[in-house]
């Protein structure tokens, strides 16, 4: 029996449970894991015989807890190549004010910077609290993480976009070289 326990914020418990328990039920069916949620404490216990199913369910619960919609988080179950990456920005900037500034740089005006990075790096990004959470393939996560670290270190957005465009071109060239 494999058991994982994680804590989620009270504001995300409703998203994890879903209307009439639909999200929780779907997650249990797709992973074979049993999920127990303590709404008062924010404790989520995930257990099951299949360790891989429990770990995948844990990733989905973590993604929902970190701000992803259940539909976007469920992509982790639909594509086994996708993984979850959580960046803790409080390590870089312990001050809440500086963390807010970093979140603003990553999200951008009206969410445009986040959206641009998602499109260019082929990842999903959620910025919540002290974390930035990514969903993507390992190679795409590596590029997105580098881009986000560049933003965190104060590199201009245009430079970050140029970096991602270069990585996108390299990826296309590698695909063409592979097939031709």
CORCORUR-V383431 format. One record per pair of residues at least 12 apart in sequence whose ideal C-beta (glycine too) atoms are under 10 Angstrom apart, sorted by the first residue. I is the first residue (numbers start at 1). J is the second residue. D is the distance in whole Angstrom. If there is no record, write none. Layout:
i->I j->J d->D
i->I j->J d->D
This chain:
i->1 j->34 d->10
i->1 j->47 d->6
i->1 j->48 d->7
i->1 j->49 d->6
i->1 j->51 d->9
i->1 j->54 d->9
i->2 j->33 d->8
i->2 j->46 d->8
i->2 j->47 d->7
i->2 j->48 d->6
i->2 j->49 d->7
i->2 j->50 d->8
i->2 j->51 d->4
i->2 j->52 d->9
i->2 j->53 d->8
i->2 j->54 d->4
i->2 j->55 d->8
i->2 j->58 d->9
i->3 j->33 d->10
i->3 j->34 d->10
i->3 j->45 d->7
i->3 j->46 d->7
i->3 j->47 d->4
i->3 j->48 d->8
i->3 j->54 d->7
i->4 j->33 d->9
i->4 j->35 d->10
i->4 j->44 d->8
i->4 j->45 d->8
i->4 j->46 d->5
i->4 j->47 d->7
i->4 j->48 d->9
i->4 j->51 d->10
i->4 j->54 d->6
i->4 j->55 d->7
i->4 j->57 d->8
i->4 j->58 d->4
i->4 j->59 d->10
i->4 j->61 d->8
i->4 j->62 d->10
i->5 j->36 d->9
i->5 j->43 d->6
i->5 j->44 d->7
i->5 j->45 d->5
i->5 j->46 d->7
i->5 j->47 d->9
i->5 j->58 d->9
i->6 j->42 d->9
i->6 j->43 d->8
i->6 j->44 d->5
i->6 j->45 d->9
i->6 j->46 d->8
i->6 j->58 d->7
i->6 j->61 d->6
i->6 j->62 d->6
i->6 j->65 d->7
i->7 j->38 d->10
i->7 j->41 d->8
i->7 j->42 d->5
i->7 j->43 d->6
i->7 j->44 d->7
i->7 j->65 d->8
i->8 j->37 d->8
i->8 j->39 d->10
i->8 j->41 d->10
i->8 j->42 d->5
i->8 j->43 d->8
i->8 j->44 d->6
i->8 j->61 d->7
i->8 j->62 d->8
i->8 j->64 d->8
i->8 j->65 d->4
i->8 j->66 d->9
i->9 j->42 d->6
i->9 j->65 d->7
i->9 j->66 d->9
i->9 j->67 d->10
i->9 j->128 d->8
i->9 j->129 d->8
i->10 j->39 d->8
i->10 j->40 d->9
i->10 j->41 d->9
i->10 j->42 d->6
i->11 j->42 d->10
i->11 j->65 d->10
i->11 j->67 d->10
i->11 j->128 d->9
i->11 j->129 d->10
i->12 j->42 d->8
i->12 j->44 d->10
i->12 j->61 d->9
i->12 j->64 d->6
i->12 j->65 d->5
i->12 j->66 d->8
i->12 j->67 d->7
i->12 j->68 d->10
i->12 j->128 d->9
i->13 j->37 d->6
i->13 j->38 d->9
i->13 j->39 d->5
i->13 j->40 d->10
i->13 j->42 d->7
i->13 j->44 d->9
i->13 j->64 d->9
i->13 j->65 d->9
i->14 j->39 d->9
i->15 j->64 d->5
i->15 j->65 d->9
i->15 j->67 d->9
i->15 j->68 d->9
i->15 j->69 d->7
i->15 j->70 d->6
i->15 j->73 d->9
i->16 j->35 d->8
i->16 j->37 d->7
i->16 j->39 d->10
i->16 j->44 d->7
i->16 j->60 d->9
i->16 j->61 d->6
i->16 j->64 d->5
i->16 j->65 d->7
i->16 j->70 d->8
i->16 j->73 d->9
i->17 j->35 d->9
i->17 j->37 d->6
i->17 j->39 d->8
i->17 j->64 d->10
i->17 j->70 d->10
i->18 j->64 d->10
i->18 j->70 d->6
i->21 j->37 d->10
i->22 j->70 d->9
i->23 j->35 d->10
i->23 j->60 d->9
i->23 j->61 d->10
i->23 j->64 d->8
i->23 j->69 d->10
i->23 j->70 d->5
i->23 j->71 d->9
i->23 j->73 d->9
i->23 j->74 d->8
i->24 j->36 d->10
i->24 j->37 d->7
i->24 j->44 d->10
i->24 j->61 d->9
i->24 j->70 d->9
i->26 j->60 d->10
i->26 j->70 d->8
i->26 j->74 d->7
i->26 j->77 d->9
i->27 j->46 d->9
i->27 j->53 d->10
i->27 j->56 d->9
i->27 j->57 d->6
i->27 j->60 d->6
i->27 j->61 d->7
i->27 j->64 d->9
i->27 j->70 d->8
i->27 j->73 d->9
i->27 j->74 d->8
i->27 j->77 d->8
i->28 j->46 d->9
i->28 j->48 d->9
i->28 j->53 d->10
i->28 j->57 d->8
i->30 j->53 d->8
i->30 j->56 d->8
i->30 j->57 d->8
i->30 j->60 d->9
i->30 j->74 d->8
i->30 j->77 d->5
i->30 j->78 d->9
i->31 j->46 d->8
i->31 j->48 d->7
i->31 j->50 d->8
i->31 j->52 d->9
i->31 j->53 d->4
i->31 j->54 d->7
i->31 j->55 d->9
i->31 j->56 d->5
i->31 j->57 d->4
i->31 j->58 d->9
i->31 j->59 d->10
i->31 j->60 d->8
i->31 j->61 d->10
i->31 j->77 d->7
i->32 j->48 d->5
i->32 j->49 d->7
i->32 j->50 d->5
i->32 j->52 d->9
i->32 j->53 d->4
i->32 j->54 d->8
i->32 j->56 d->10
i->32 j->57 d->8
i->33 j->45 d->10
i->33 j->46 d->5
i->33 j->47 d->6
i->33 j->48 d->4
i->33 j->49 d->9
i->33 j->50 d->7
i->33 j->51 d->10
i->33 j->52 d->10
i->33 j->53 d->5
i->33 j->54 d->5
i->33 j->55 d->9
i->33 j->56 d->8
i->33 j->57 d->4
i->33 j->58 d->8
i->33 j->60 d->10
i->33 j->61 d->10
i->34 j->46 d->7
i->34 j->47 d->5
i->34 j->48 d->6
i->34 j->49 d->10
i->34 j->54 d->9
i->34 j->57 d->9
i->35 j->47 d->8
i->35 j->48 d->9
i->35 j->54 d->10
i->35 j->57 d->7
i->35 j->58 d->10
i->35 j->60 d->10
i->35 j->61 d->7
i->37 j->61 d->9
i->42 j->65 d->9
i->44 j->57 d->9
i->44 j->58 d->9
i->44 j->61 d->6
i->44 j->62 d->9
i->44 j->64 d->10
i->44 j->65 d->8
i->46 j->58 d->5
i->46 j->60 d->9
i->46 j->61 d->7
i->52 j->80 d->9
i->53 j->77 d->9
i->56 j->76 d->6
i->56 j->77 d->6
i->56 j->80 d->8
i->56 j->84 d->10
i->57 j->76 d->9
i->57 j->77 d->8
i->58 j->76 d->10
i->58 j->84 d->9
i->59 j->73 d->8
i->59 j->76 d->5
i->59 j->77 d->9
i->59 j->82 d->9
i->59 j->83 d->8
i->59 j->84 d->5
i->59 j->135 d->9
i->60 j->72 d->10
i->60 j->73 d->5
i->60 j->74 d->6
i->60 j->75 d->9
i->60 j->76 d->5
i->60 j->77 d->6
i->60 j->84 d->9
i->60 j->135 d->10
i->61 j->73 d->8
i->62 j->76 d->9
i->62 j->84 d->6
i->62 j->86 d->7
i->62 j->131 d->10
i->62 j->133 d->8
i->63 j->75 d->9
i->63 j->76 d->6
i->63 j->82 d->10
i->63 j->84 d->6
i->63 j->86 d->9
i->63 j->124 d->8
i->63 j->126 d->7
i->63 j->133 d->6
i->63 j->134 d->10
i->63 j->135 d->6
i->64 j->126 d->9
i->65 j->86 d->10
i->65 j->126 d->10
i->65 j->128 d->9
i->65 j->129 d->10
i->65 j->131 d->10
i->65 j->133 d->9
i->66 j->84 d->8
i->66 j->86 d->6
i->66 j->126 d->5
i->66 j->127 d->9
i->66 j->128 d->6
i->66 j->129 d->8
i->66 j->131 d->6
i->66 j->132 d->9
i->66 j->133 d->4
i->66 j->134 d->10
i->66 j->135 d->10
i->67 j->125 d->9
i->67 j->126 d->4
i->67 j->127 d->7
i->67 j->128 d->4
i->67 j->129 d->8
i->67 j->131 d->8
i->67 j->132 d->10
i->67 j->133 d->7
i->68 j->84 d->9
i->68 j->124 d->7
i->68 j->125 d->9
i->68 j->126 d->5
i->68 j->128 d->9
i->68 j->133 d->7
i->68 j->134 d->10
i->68 j->135 d->7
i->69 j->124 d->10
i->69 j->126 d->9
i->72 j->124 d->5
i->72 j->126 d->8
i->72 j->135 d->7
i->73 j->124 d->9
i->73 j->126 d->9
i->73 j->133 d->10
i->73 j->135 d->8
i->75 j->124 d->7
i->75 j->135 d->6
i->75 j->136 d->9
i->76 j->124 d->10
i->76 j->135 d->6
i->79 j->135 d->10
i->79 j->136 d->10
i->79 j->137 d->8
i->81 j->136 d->9
i->81 j->137 d->5
i->81 j->138 d->8
i->81 j->139 d->10
i->81 j->140 d->10
i->82 j->123 d->9
i->82 j->124 d->9
i->82 j->134 d->10
i->82 j->135 d->6
i->82 j->136 d->6
i->82 j->137 d->6
i->82 j->138 d->9
i->82 j->140 d->9
i->82 j->141 d->9
i->83 j->134 d->9
i->83 j->135 d->8
i->83 j->136 d->7
i->83 j->137 d->7
i->83 j->138 d->6
i->83 j->140 d->10
i->83 j->141 d->7
i->84 j->124 d->10
i->84 j->133 d->7
i->84 j->134 d->7
i->84 j->135 d->6
i->84 j->136 d->9
i->84 j->141 d->9
i->85 j->123 d->9
i->85 j->125 d->10
i->85 j->132 d->9
i->85 j->133 d->7
i->85 j->134 d->4
i->85 j->135 d->8
i->85 j->136 d->8
i->85 j->138 d->9
i->85 j->141 d->5
i->85 j->142 d->9
i->85 j->144 d->8
i->85 j->145 d->6
i->85 j->148 d->10
i->86 j->126 d->10
i->86 j->130 d->10
i->86 j->131 d->5
i->86 j->132 d->8
i->86 j->133 d->5
i->86 j->134 d->8
i->87 j->106 d->9
i->87 j->125 d->10
i->87 j->127 d->10
i->87 j->130 d->10
i->87 j->131 d->6
i->87 j->132 d->4
i->87 j->133 d->7
i->87 j->134 d->7
i->87 j->144 d->10
i->87 j->145 d->7
i->87 j->148 d->6
i->87 j->149 d->8
i->87 j->152 d->8
i->88 j->129 d->10
i->88 j->130 d->6
i->88 j->131 d->6
i->88 j->132 d->8
i->89 j->102 d->5
i->89 j->103 d->7
i->89 j->106 d->8
i->89 j->127 d->9
i->89 j->129 d->9
i->89 j->130 d->6
i->89 j->131 d->7
i->89 j->132 d->6
i->89 j->148 d->9
i->89 j->152 d->7
i->90 j->102 d->10
i->90 j->129 d->9
i->90 j->130 d->4
i->90 j->131 d->8
i->91 j->130 d->9
i->92 j->130 d->10
i->92 j->149 d->9
i->92 j->152 d->6
i->92 j->153 d->8
i->93 j->130 d->9
i->93 j->152 d->8
i->94 j->130 d->10
i->96 j->130 d->9
i->99 j->129 d->8
i->99 j->130 d->6
i->99 j->131 d->10
i->102 j->127 d->9
i->102 j->130 d->10
i->102 j->132 d->9
i->102 j->148 d->9
i->102 j->151 d->8
i->102 j->152 d->6
i->102 j->153 d->10
i->102 j->154 d->10
i->103 j->127 d->5
i->103 j->128 d->9
i->103 j->129 d->9
i->103 j->130 d->9
i->103 j->131 d->10
i->103 j->132 d->8
i->104 j->127 d->9
i->105 j->148 d->9
i->105 j->151 d->5
i->105 j->152 d->7
i->105 j->154 d->8
i->105 j->155 d->10
i->105 j->157 d->8
i->105 j->160 d->10
i->106 j->125 d->8
i->106 j->127 d->5
i->106 j->132 d->6
i->106 j->147 d->10
i->106 j->148 d->6
i->106 j->151 d->6
i->106 j->152 d->8
i->106 j->157 d->10
i->107 j->125 d->9
i->107 j->127 d->6
i->107 j->132 d->10
i->108 j->151 d->9
i->108 j->157 d->7
i->111 j->125 d->10
i->111 j->127 d->9
i->112 j->157 d->9
i->113 j->125 d->10
i->113 j->147 d->10
i->113 j->151 d->8
i->113 j->157 d->6
i->113 j->160 d->8
i->113 j->161 d->9
i->114 j->126 d->9
i->114 j->127 d->7
i->114 j->132 d->9
i->114 j->148 d->10
i->116 j->147 d->10
i->116 j->157 d->8
i->116 j->160 d->9
i->116 j->161 d->6
i->116 j->164 d->8
i->117 j->134 d->9
i->117 j->143 d->9
i->117 j->144 d->6
i->117 j->147 d->6
i->117 j->148 d->7
i->117 j->151 d->8
i->117 j->157 d->9
i->117 j->160 d->7
i->117 j->161 d->8
i->117 j->164 d->7
i->118 j->134 d->9
i->118 j->135 d->10
i->118 j->136 d->9
i->118 j->144 d->8
i->119 j->164 d->9
i->119 j->168 d->10
i->120 j->140 d->10
i->120 j->143 d->8
i->120 j->144 d->9
i->120 j->147 d->8
i->120 j->160 d->9
i->120 j->161 d->7
i->120 j->163 d->9
i->120 j->164 d->4
i->120 j->165 d->7
i->120 j->167 d->8
i->120 j->168 d->6
i->121 j->134 d->8
i->121 j->136 d->7
i->121 j->139 d->10
i->121 j->140 d->6
i->121 j->141 d->8
i->121 j->142 d->9
i->121 j->143 d->5
i->121 j->144 d->4
i->121 j->145 d->9
i->121 j->146 d->9
i->121 j->147 d->6
i->121 j->148 d->9
i->121 j->160 d->10
i->121 j->163 d->10
i->121 j->164 d->6
i->121 j->167 d->8
i->121 j->168 d->8
i->122 j->136 d->6
i->122 j->137 d->7
i->122 j->139 d->9
i->122 j->140 d->5
i->122 j->141 d->10
i->122 j->143 d->8
i->122 j->144 d->8
i->122 j->164 d->10
i->122 j->167 d->10
i->122 j->168 d->8
i->122 j->171 d->9
i->123 j->135 d->6
i->123 j->136 d->3
i->123 j->137 d->8
i->123 j->140 d->5
i->123 j->141 d->6
i->123 j->143 d->8
i->123 j->144 d->4
i->123 j->145 d->9
i->123 j->147 d->9
i->123 j->148 d->10
i->124 j->136 d->7
i->124 j->140 d->10
i->124 j->144 d->9
i->125 j->144 d->7
i->125 j->147 d->10
i->125 j->148 d->8
i->127 j->148 d->10
i->132 j->144 d->9
i->132 j->145 d->9
i->132 j->148 d->6
i->132 j->151 d->10
i->132 j->152 d->9
i->134 j->148 d->8
i->139 j->167 d->9
i->139 j->171 d->8
i->139 j->174 d->10
i->140 j->167 d->9
i->140 j->168 d->10
i->140 j->171 d->9
i->142 j->167 d->9
i->143 j->163 d->8
i->143 j->164 d->6
i->143 j->166 d->10
i->143 j->167 d->5
i->143 j->168 d->8
i->143 j->170 d->10
i->143 j->171 d->9
i->144 j->164 d->8
i->144 j->167 d->9
i->146 j->160 d->9
i->146 j->163 d->7
i->146 j->164 d->9
i->146 j->167 d->8
i->147 j->159 d->10
i->147 j->160 d->5
i->147 j->161 d->8
i->147 j->163 d->6
i->147 j->164 d->5
i->147 j->167 d->8
i->148 j->160 d->8
i->150 j->163 d->7
i->150 j->164 d->10
